[in-house]
């Protein structure tokens, strides 16, 4: 199955200041999330951002502030966003069967949200290069577990090019300029 822009929503989980600072390879993950979220915006893929206990962990990182201004930002206390009624209501109203997830921490909030999304009948895709944990071993264990549960592991470029689908479109031409600069 390919990921289709018109069937997708992008969920960015807990990329917050005090947490992002201690994530292994956190700056690289934030850069990939930003790049993918900008493409999602260009293609009108809905973006949902969660924030876990923002008073303690801080708001979404500054690098994503422009993304957050054009997205739906939802606070949560549960590790799984699917345990939050506002998140479930917002996601249900979007009516998108494919959920692309990135964020922090892979082995906690990302994993629990992905598992419960899949249980609710969504097609779930985890963006490996857009996820992070404090320890690399936790991230890798989570990715293995998610794959064993049948959740698709993808990269940000896989998602972007599947969303774009055709190199002859004006969107591809515009986005490819930014893509080449990001290399």
C-alpha positions in Angstrom: 0.0 0.0 0.0 1.2 3.5 -0.9 0.7 6.5 1.3 -1.6 9.0 -0.4 -1.8 12.6 0.4 -5.6 12.8 0.1 -6.0 9.9 2.5 -3.4 11.0 5.1 -3.0 13.0 8.2 0.4 13.7 9.8 0.6 13.3 13.5 3.6 15.0 15.3 4.0 13.7 18.8 5.5 15.7 21.7 8.4 17.5 20.0 8.8 19.8 22.9 11.7 21.9 24.1 12.8 20.2 27.3 12.4 16.8 25.8 13.9 17.4 22.4 17.1 18.7 23.9 17.9 15.2 25.4 16.8 13.0 22.5 19.6 11.0 20.8 20.0 12.6 17.4 17.2 15.0 18.3 18.3 17.8 16.0 18.3 15.5 13.0 14.8 14.2 13.8 13.4 17.7 14.3 14.9 18.7 10.9 13.2 15.7 9.2 9.9 16.4 10.9 10.0 20.1 9.9 10.8 19.1 6.3 7.9 16.6 6.1 5.5 18.9 7.8 6.2 21.6 5.3 5.5 19.2 2.5 2.3 18.1 4.2 1.3 21.8 4.4 2.0 22.4 0.8 -0.1 19.3 -0.2 -2.8 20.2 2.3 -2.3 17.1 4.4 -3.8 17.8 7.8 -1.3 18.2 10.6 -2.0 17.3 14.3 0.6 18.2 16.9 0.4 16.8 20.5 2.1 18.3 23.5 2.6 16.2 26.6 2.3 18.2 29.8 3.6 21.5 28.3 4.1 23.2 31.6 6.9 20.7 32.4 8.2 19.7 29.0 7.7 23.1 27.4 5.9 24.0 24.1 6.6 22.5 20.7 10.2 23.4 19.7 10.8 26.7 18.0 12.0 25.0 14.8 8.4 23.8 14.4 6.6 27.0 15.5 5.6 28.0 12.0 4.3 24.5 11.5 2.4 24.6 14.8 0.7 27.9 13.7 -0.9 26.1 10.7 -1.7 22.8 12.5 -4.0 21.6 15.2 -2.2 21.5 18.5 -3.6 19.3 21.2 -2.4 18.9 24.8 -2.4 15.5 26.4 -1.7 13.8 29.7 -1.9 10.2 28.5 1.1 8.7 26.8 -1.2 7.5 23.9 -2.9 10.3 22.2 -5.7 7.9 21.4 -6.7 8.1 25.1 -7.5 11.8 24.7 -11.0 12.6 23.6 -10.0 15.9 21.8 -7.4 14.0 19.7 -9.9 11.2 18.8 -12.6 13.7 17.9 -10.3 15.8 15.8 -8.9 12.8 14.0 -12.3 11.2 13.4 -13.6 14.5 11.9 -10.7 14.5 9.5 -11.8 11.2 8.1 -8.3 10.1 7.0 -7.6 6.4 7.1 -3.8 6.7 6.8 -1.9 8.2 9.7 1.8 9.1 9.4 3.4 9.5 12.8 6.7 11.1 13.9 7.8 12.5 17.2 9.2 11.7 20.6 9.7 9.4 22.5 9.5 6.5 20.1 9.3 3.8 22.8 6.6 5.6 24.8 4.1 8.1 23.3 4.8 7.3 19.6 4.6 3.5 20.2 1.4 3.6 22.3 -0.4 6.0 20.0 0.6 4.0 16.9 -0.6 0.7 18.4 -3.9 2.2 19.5 -4.4 3.9 16.1 -3.9 0.5 14.4 -6.3 -1.2 16.8 -8.9 1.5 15.9 -8.6 0.5 12.2 -6.2 3.1 10.8 -3.3 2.3 8.5 -0.3 3.5 10.5 3.2 4.6 9.2 6.1 5.4 11.5 8.6 7.9 10.1 11.9 6.4 11.4 14.1 9.4 10.7 11.5 11.6 12.3 11.3 9.8 15.6 13.6 9.8 18.6 14.2 8.5 22.1 16.7 9.5 24.7 18.5 6.2 24.1 19.0 4.8 20.6 18.4 1.3 22.0 14.9 2.3 23.1 14.1 3.7 19.7 15.3 0.6 17.9 13.4 -1.7 20.3 10.2 0.3 19.6 10.7 0.2 15.9 11.2 -3.6 16.0 8.1 -4.0 18.1 6.0 -1.8 15.8 7.1 -3.7 12.8 6.3 -7.0 14.5 2.8 -5.7 15.1 2.4 -4.9 11.4 2.9 -1.1 11.5 4.8 0.2 8.5 8.3 1.7 9.1 9.0 4.4 6.5 11.4 7.3 6.1 10.5 11.0 5.5 11.5 10.8 1.9 9.4 7.7 1.3 6.3 9.5 2.7 7.1 12.7 0.7 7.5 10.9 -2.7 4.5 8.7 -2.1 2.4 11.8 -1.3 3.8 13.6 -4.4 3.2 10.6 -6.7 4.2 12.4 -9.9 7.3 14.4 -10.9 5.3 16.3 -13.5 3.1 18.2 -11.0 3.7 21.9 -10.0 3.9 20.7 -6.4 6.7 18.4 -7.1 8.7 21.0 -8.9 8.3 23.5 -6.0 9.0 20.9 -3.3 12.0 19.3 -5.2 13.8 22.7 -5.0 13.6 22.6 -1.3 14.4 18.9 -1.2 17.6 19.4 -3.1 18.7 22.2 -0.7 18.0 20.0 2.3 20.4 17.3 1.1 
